Structures are given as structure tokens and as C-alpha cells.
Amino acid sequence: MFLHEDIAYFCGLIASDGSFGEMGDRTIKFVNTEIALHERVREICETCFQYSPKRRLNEKYFESLLRQGVRALSLQDCHSTYINNRLLCDSLRSIESRLLELPNYMVAAWLRGMFDGDGGVRETASSPQVI
């Protein structure tokens, strides 16, 4: 199997600002405020997999308290891009699980994706974030 650097970059974006979910789940989600990154996700999906993901504008929750204990006065638009293809999702999860077995240039592409996102990765919602 040939693995393109763009796919490793894509996996880095998902690790940083998305959710791979569990093997067998049919959805992978990417969440970010930068439209250019969503466009890059779409471009990689369409070029490498002939699949067009769906993007949606997320609701804004002004009533939620920020970490500082206050409510936000303004919020940036935040979008979610959904990949709803079980075979594609499981394939991407398999690549992610074998990341350290990939050649250095592929790990570098994954790191570029991770840092183009928010630069942090966590295994679960309750685990500490690694930056």
C-alpha cells in the first residue's frame, strides 16, 4: 500500500483538533475555526480517497462559562468536518495506530498537521493534553 504524506498530515490534524473515535465507529470529526484547514481536509479526502466530507457551522454557546469564570462576549465561527465512511475511518485509525512505524518523513508530515491544528494531542477527554 502506498501512503501519501498528505494522509499523514491529515491524521496529524485529526489528532490535534478532531476525534478518531473507536475502531468500527463510522465517523471521524475535525473541529477548528480556520476555514483553510477545513478546506485542506476536504482537498485531501477528495484527492486521496475520492470522498467528500461534510462541513457544518457549530452553534455558539454564549451562556457557557469560560475557564476564567466569565461568559464570552464574542466567539469566532467554529466548523466541524465529518467523515462518515466506516472503511475510510477504520483505515485512518489503523494508520494513526502505527504512526511510529512510519518513515521519518511521514512522522514529520503528521507533526506538521498536529502543529497546524492547536498543537496538542490527548488520548481521551479525561487524559492530560500533550503539547
Rosetta constraint file for C-alpha pairs under 8 A:
AtomPair CA 3 CA 7 HARMONIC 6.85 0.50
AtomPair CA 3 CA 8 HARMONIC 7.87 0.50
AtomPair CA 4 CA 8 HARMONIC 7.06 0.50
AtomPair CA 5 CA 9 HARMONIC 6.24 0.50
AtomPair CA 5 CA 105 HARMONIC 7.79 0.50
AtomPair CA 5 CA 106 HARMONIC 5.73 0.50
AtomPair CA 5 CA 109 HARMONIC 5.95 0.50
AtomPair CA 6 CA 10 HARMONIC 6.00 0.50
AtomPair CA 6 CA 44 HARMONIC 6.59 0.50
AtomPair CA 6 CA 109 HARMONIC 7.23 0.50
AtomPair CA 7 CA 11 HARMONIC 6.18 0.50
AtomPair CA 7 CA 44 HARMONIC 7.11 0.50
AtomPair CA 7 CA 48 HARMONIC 7.69 0.50
AtomPair CA 8 CA 12 HARMONIC 6.32 0.50
AtomPair CA 8 CA 95 HARMONIC 7.98 0.50
AtomPair CA 8 CA 106 HARMONIC 5.95 0.50
AtomPair CA 8 CA 107 HARMONIC 7.14 0.50
AtomPair CA 8 CA 109 HARMONIC 5.64 0.50
AtomPair CA 8 CA 110 HARMONIC 4.72 0.50
AtomPair CA 8 CA 113 HARMONIC 7.76 0.50
AtomPair CA 9 CA 13 HARMONIC 6.42 0.50
AtomPair CA 9 CA 106 HARMONIC 7.97 0.50
AtomPair CA 9 CA 109 HARMONIC 4.75 0.50
AtomPair CA 9 CA 110 HARMONIC 4.33 0.50
AtomPair CA 9 CA 111 HARMONIC 7.13 0.50
AtomPair CA 9 CA 112 HARMONIC 6.25 0.50
AtomPair CA 9 CA 113 HARMONIC 4.48 0.50
AtomPair CA 9 CA 114 HARMONIC 7.54 0.50
AtomPair CA 10 CA 14 HARMONIC 6.39 0.50
AtomPair CA 10 CA 41 HARMONIC 6.52 0.50
AtomPair CA 10 CA 44 HARMONIC 7.28 0.50
AtomPair CA 10 CA 110 HARMONIC 7.15 0.50
AtomPair CA 10 CA 113 HARMONIC 6.17 0.50
AtomPair CA 11 CA 15 HARMONIC 6.11 0.50
AtomPair CA 11 CA 92 HARMONIC 7.01 0.50
AtomPair CA 11 CA 95 HARMONIC 7.95 0.50
AtomPair CA 11 CA 96 HARMONIC 6.48 0.50
AtomPair CA 11 CA 110 HARMONIC 6.28 0.50
AtomPair CA 11 CA 113 HARMONIC 7.14 0.50
AtomPair CA 12 CA 16 HARMONIC 6.15 0.50
AtomPair CA 12 CA 109 HARMONIC 7.63 0.50
AtomPair CA 12 CA 110 HARMONIC 4.36 0.50
AtomPair CA 12 CA 111 HARMONIC 6.00 0.50
AtomPair CA 12 CA 112 HARMONIC 7.02 0.50
AtomPair CA 12 CA 113 HARMONIC 4.26 0.50
AtomPair CA 12 CA 114 HARMONIC 4.26 0.50
AtomPair CA 12 CA 115 HARMONIC 7.90 0.50
AtomPair CA 12 CA 117 HARMONIC 8.00 0.50
AtomPair CA 13 CA 17 HARMONIC 5.95 0.50
AtomPair CA 13 CA 18 HARMONIC 7.11 0.50
AtomPair CA 13 CA 30 HARMONIC 7.64 0.50
AtomPair CA 13 CA 110 HARMONIC 7.64 0.50
AtomPair CA 13 CA 113 HARMONIC 4.49 0.50
AtomPair CA 13 CA 114 HARMONIC 4.94 0.50
AtomPair CA 13 CA 115 HARMONIC 7.79 0.50
AtomPair CA 13 CA 116 HARMONIC 6.91 0.50
AtomPair CA 13 CA 117 HARMONIC 5.53 0.50
AtomPair CA 14 CA 18 HARMONIC 4.33 0.50
AtomPair CA 14 CA 19 HARMONIC 6.14 0.50
AtomPair CA 14 CA 20 HARMONIC 6.89 0.50
AtomPair CA 14 CA 29 HARMONIC 7.33 0.50
AtomPair CA 14 CA 30 HARMONIC 5.73 0.50
AtomPair CA 14 CA 114 HARMONIC 7.64 0.50
AtomPair CA 15 CA 19 HARMONIC 6.65 0.50
AtomPair CA 15 CA 20 HARMONIC 7.28 0.50
AtomPair CA 15 CA 114 HARMONIC 6.50 0.50
AtomPair CA 15 CA 121 HARMONIC 5.91 0.50
AtomPair CA 15 CA 122 HARMONIC 7.82 0.50
AtomPair CA 16 CA 113 HARMONIC 7.68 0.50
AtomPair CA 16 CA 114 HARMONIC 4.97 0.50
AtomPair CA 16 CA 115 HARMONIC 7.46 0.50
AtomPair CA 16 CA 117 HARMONIC 5.45 0.50
AtomPair CA 16 CA 118 HARMONIC 5.92 0.50
AtomPair CA 16 CA 119 HARMONIC 6.02 0.50
AtomPair CA 16 CA 120 HARMONIC 5.39 0.50
AtomPair CA 16 CA 121 HARMONIC 5.08 0.50
AtomPair CA 16 CA 122 HARMONIC 7.98 0.50
AtomPair CA 17 CA 30 HARMONIC 5.81 0.50
AtomPair CA 17 CA 31 HARMONIC 5.56 0.50
AtomPair CA 17 CA 32 HARMONIC 6.44 0.50
AtomPair CA 17 CA 114 HARMONIC 7.94 0.50
AtomPair CA 17 CA 117 HARMONIC 5.72 0.50
AtomPair CA 17 CA 118 HARMONIC 6.39 0.50
AtomPair CA 18 CA 28 HARMONIC 7.39 0.50
AtomPair CA 18 CA 29 HARMONIC 5.24 0.50
AtomPair CA 18 CA 30 HARMONIC 4.06 0.50
AtomPair CA 18 CA 31 HARMONIC 5.55 0.50
AtomPair CA 19 CA 28 HARMONIC 5.80 0.50
AtomPair CA 19 CA 29 HARMONIC 5.32 0.50
AtomPair CA 19 CA 30 HARMONIC 6.63 0.50
AtomPair CA 20 CA 27 HARMONIC 7.67 0.50
AtomPair CA 20 CA 28 HARMONIC 5.05 0.50
AtomPair CA 20 CA 29 HARMONIC 6.94 0.50
AtomPair CA 20 CA 89 HARMONIC 7.58 0.50
AtomPair CA 20 CA 93 HARMONIC 6.43 0.50
AtomPair CA 21 CA 25 HARMONIC 6.41 0.50
AtomPair CA 21 CA 27 HARMONIC 7.35 0.50
AtomPair CA 21 CA 28 HARMONIC 6.51 0.50
AtomPair CA 23 CA 90 HARMONIC 5.78 0.50
AtomPair CA 23 CA 93 HARMONIC 6.87 0.50
AtomPair CA 24 CA 86 HARMONIC 6.75 0.50
AtomPair CA 24 CA 90 HARMONIC 6.41 0.50
AtomPair CA 25 CA 86 HARMONIC 6.49 0.50
AtomPair CA 25 CA 89 HARMONIC 7.51 0.50
AtomPair CA 25 CA 90 HARMONIC 7.65 0.50
AtomPair CA 26 CA 83 HARMONIC 7.97 0.50
AtomPair CA 26 CA 84 HARMONIC 5.53 0.50
AtomPair CA 26 CA 85 HARMONIC 5.62 0.50
AtomPair CA 26 CA 86 HARMONIC 4.08 0.50
AtomPair CA 26 CA 87 HARMONIC 7.79 0.50
AtomPair CA 26 CA 89 HARMONIC 6.35 0.50
AtomPair CA 26 CA 90 HARMONIC 7.90 0.50
AtomPair CA 27 CA 82 HARMONIC 6.61 0.50
AtomPair CA 27 CA 83 HARMONIC 5.47 0.50
AtomPair CA 27 CA 84 HARMONIC 4.56 0.50
AtomPair CA 27 CA 85 HARMONIC 6.57 0.50
AtomPair CA 27 CA 86 HARMONIC 6.75 0.50
AtomPair CA 27 CA 89 HARMONIC 6.44 0.50
AtomPair CA 28 CA 82 HARMONIC 5.93 0.50
AtomPair CA 28 CA 83 HARMONIC 5.16 0.50
AtomPair CA 28 CA 84 HARMONIC 6.78 0.50
AtomPair CA 28 CA 89 HARMONIC 6.22 0.50
AtomPair CA 29 CA 80 HARMONIC 6.57 0.50
AtomPair CA 29 CA 81 HARMONIC 5.74 0.50
AtomPair CA 29 CA 82 HARMONIC 4.74 0.50
AtomPair CA 29 CA 83 HARMONIC 6.38 0.50
AtomPair CA 30 CA 38 HARMONIC 7.84 0.50
AtomPair CA 30 CA 80 HARMONIC 5.46 0.50
AtomPair CA 30 CA 81 HARMONIC 5.07 0.50
AtomPair CA 30 CA 82 HARMONIC 6.56 0.50
AtomPair CA 31 CA 78 HARMONIC 7.06 0.50
AtomPair CA 31 CA 79 HARMONIC 5.79 0.50
AtomPair CA 31 CA 80 HARMONIC 4.40 0.50
AtomPair CA 31 CA 81 HARMONIC 6.49 0.50
AtomPair CA 32 CA 37 HARMONIC 7.59 0.50
AtomPair CA 32 CA 38 HARMONIC 7.51 0.50
AtomPair CA 32 CA 78 HARMONIC 5.66 0.50
AtomPair CA 32 CA 79 HARMONIC 5.77 0.50
AtomPair CA 32 CA 80 HARMONIC 6.69 0.50
AtomPair CA 32 CA 117 HARMONIC 7.59 0.50
AtomPair CA 33 CA 76 HARMONIC 6.76 0.50
AtomPair CA 33 CA 77 HARMONIC 5.96 0.50
AtomPair CA 33 CA 78 HARMONIC 4.28 0.50
AtomPair CA 33 CA 79 HARMONIC 6.04 0.50
AtomPair CA 34 CA 38 HARMONIC 6.84 0.50
AtomPair CA 34 CA 78 HARMONIC 7.64 0.50
AtomPair CA 35 CA 39 HARMONIC 6.17 0.50
AtomPair CA 35 CA 79 HARMONIC 7.69 0.50
AtomPair CA 36 CA 40 HARMONIC 6.19 0.50
AtomPair CA 37 CA 41 HARMONIC 6.23 0.50
AtomPair CA 38 CA 42 HARMONIC 6.24 0.50
AtomPair CA 38 CA 55 HARMONIC 7.77 0.50
AtomPair CA 38 CA 79 HARMONIC 7.95 0.50
AtomPair CA 38 CA 81 HARMONIC 6.70 0.50
AtomPair CA 39 CA 43 HARMONIC 6.05 0.50
AtomPair CA 40 CA 44 HARMONIC 6.14 0.50
AtomPair CA 41 CA 45 HARMONIC 6.18 0.50
AtomPair CA 42 CA 46 HARMONIC 6.08 0.50
AtomPair CA 42 CA 52 HARMONIC 6.33 0.50
AtomPair CA 42 CA 53 HARMONIC 6.11 0.50
AtomPair CA 43 CA 47 HARMONIC 5.92 0.50
AtomPair CA 44 CA 48 HARMONIC 5.66 0.50
AtomPair CA 44 CA 49 HARMONIC 7.59 0.50
AtomPair CA 45 CA 49 HARMONIC 5.22 0.50
AtomPair CA 45 CA 50 HARMONIC 6.34 0.50
AtomPair CA 45 CA 51 HARMONIC 5.38 0.50
AtomPair CA 45 CA 52 HARMONIC 6.28 0.50
AtomPair CA 45 CA 53 HARMONIC 7.12 0.50
AtomPair CA 46 CA 50 HARMONIC 4.33 0.50
AtomPair CA 46 CA 51 HARMONIC 4.82 0.50
AtomPair CA 46 CA 52 HARMONIC 5.55 0.50
AtomPair CA 47 CA 51 HARMONIC 7.96 0.50
AtomPair CA 49 CA 88 HARMONIC 7.93 0.50
AtomPair CA 52 CA 83 HARMONIC 7.97 0.50
AtomPair CA 53 CA 81 HARMONIC 6.42 0.50
AtomPair CA 53 CA 82 HARMONIC 5.60 0.50
AtomPair CA 53 CA 83 HARMONIC 5.03 0.50
AtomPair CA 53 CA 84 HARMONIC 7.25 0.50
AtomPair CA 54 CA 81 HARMONIC 5.49 0.50
AtomPair CA 54 CA 82 HARMONIC 5.21 0.50
AtomPair CA 54 CA 83 HARMONIC 6.84 0.50
AtomPair CA 55 CA 79 HARMONIC 6.65 0.50
AtomPair CA 55 CA 80 HARMONIC 5.54 0.50
AtomPair CA 55 CA 81 HARMONIC 4.16 0.50
AtomPair CA 55 CA 82 HARMONIC 6.26 0.50
AtomPair CA 56 CA 79 HARMONIC 5.48 0.50
AtomPair CA 56 CA 80 HARMONIC 5.35 0.50
AtomPair CA 56 CA 81 HARMONIC 6.43 0.50
AtomPair CA 57 CA 77 HARMONIC 7.06 0.50
AtomPair CA 57 CA 78 HARMONIC 6.07 0.50
AtomPair CA 57 CA 79 HARMONIC 4.40 0.50
AtomPair CA 57 CA 80 HARMONIC 6.46 0.50
AtomPair CA 58 CA 77 HARMONIC 7.31 0.50
AtomPair CA 58 CA 78 HARMONIC 5.60 0.50
AtomPair CA 58 CA 79 HARMONIC 5.34 0.50
AtomPair CA 58 CA 80 HARMONIC 6.64 0.50
AtomPair CA 59 CA 78 HARMONIC 7.99 0.50
AtomPair CA 60 CA 75 HARMONIC 6.94 0.50
AtomPair CA 60 CA 77 HARMONIC 7.74 0.50
AtomPair CA 62 CA 71 HARMONIC 6.21 0.50
AtomPair CA 62 CA 72 HARMONIC 5.68 0.50
AtomPair CA 62 CA 73 HARMONIC 7.08 0.50
AtomPair CA 62 CA 74 HARMONIC 7.64 0.50
AtomPair CA 62 CA 75 HARMONIC 7.80 0.50
AtomPair CA 63 CA 71 HARMONIC 6.18 0.50
AtomPair CA 63 CA 72 HARMONIC 7.77 0.50
AtomPair CA 64 CA 71 HARMONIC 6.10 0.50
AtomPair CA 64 CA 72 HARMONIC 7.76 0.50
AtomPair CA 65 CA 69 HARMONIC 5.52 0.50
AtomPair CA 65 CA 70 HARMONIC 5.26 0.50
AtomPair CA 65 CA 71 HARMONIC 4.79 0.50
AtomPair CA 65 CA 72 HARMONIC 7.35 0.50
AtomPair CA 66 CA 70 HARMONIC 5.51 0.50
AtomPair CA 66 CA 71 HARMONIC 5.85 0.50
AtomPair CA 66 CA 72 HARMONIC 6.85 0.50
AtomPair CA 83 CA 89 HARMONIC 7.18 0.50
AtomPair CA 84 CA 89 HARMONIC 7.47 0.50
AtomPair CA 85 CA 89 HARMONIC 5.98 0.50
AtomPair CA 86 CA 90 HARMONIC 6.02 0.50
AtomPair CA 87 CA 91 HARMONIC 6.13 0.50
AtomPair CA 88 CA 92 HARMONIC 6.21 0.50
AtomPair CA 89 CA 93 HARMONIC 6.19 0.50
AtomPair CA 90 CA 94 HARMONIC 6.16 0.50
AtomPair CA 91 CA 95 HARMONIC 6.37 0.50
AtomPair CA 92 CA 96 HARMONIC 6.18 0.50
AtomPair CA 93 CA 97 HARMONIC 6.12 0.50
AtomPair CA 94 CA 98 HARMONIC 6.45 0.50
AtomPair CA 95 CA 99 HARMONIC 6.16 0.50
AtomPair CA 98 CA 102 HARMONIC 7.02 0.50
AtomPair CA 99 CA 107 HARMONIC 6.76 0.50
AtomPair CA 100 CA 107 HARMONIC 7.12 0.50
AtomPair CA 102 CA 106 HARMONIC 6.04 0.50
AtomPair CA 102 CA 107 HARMONIC 6.45 0.50
AtomPair CA 103 CA 107 HARMONIC 6.54 0.50
AtomPair CA 104 CA 108 HARMONIC 6.10 0.50
AtomPair CA 105 CA 109 HARMONIC 6.28 0.50
AtomPair CA 106 CA 110 HARMONIC 6.28 0.50
AtomPair CA 107 CA 111 HARMONIC 6.20 0.50
AtomPair CA 108 CA 112 HARMONIC 6.23 0.50
AtomPair CA 109 CA 113 HARMONIC 6.43 0.50
AtomPair CA 110 CA 114 HARMONIC 6.21 0.50
AtomPair CA 111 CA 115 HARMONIC 6.11 0.50
AtomPair CA 112 CA 116 HARMONIC 6.00 0.50
AtomPair CA 113 CA 117 HARMONIC 6.32 0.50
AtomPair CA 114 CA 118 HARMONIC 7.01 0.50
AtomPair CA 114 CA 119 HARMONIC 5.32 0.50
AtomPair CA 114 CA 120 HARMONIC 7.02 0.50
AtomPair CA 114 CA 121 HARMONIC 7.76 0.50
AtomPair CA 115 CA 119 HARMONIC 4.09 0.50
AtomPair CA 115 CA 120 HARMONIC 7.49 0.50
AtomPair CA 119 CA 131 HARMONIC 5.79 0.50
AtomPair CA 120 CA 129 HARMONIC 6.11 0.50
AtomPair CA 120 CA 130 HARMONIC 5.38 0.50
AtomPair CA 120 CA 131 HARMONIC 4.24 0.50
AtomPair CA 121 CA 129 HARMONIC 5.60 0.50
AtomPair CA 121 CA 130 HARMONIC 5.25 0.50
AtomPair CA 121 CA 131 HARMONIC 6.48 0.50
AtomPair CA 122 CA 127 HARMONIC 6.15 0.50
AtomPair CA 122 CA 128 HARMONIC 6.27 0.50
AtomPair CA 122 CA 129 HARMONIC 4.72 0.50
AtomPair CA 122 CA 130 HARMONIC 6.12 0.50
AtomPair CA 123 CA 127 HARMONIC 6.25 0.50
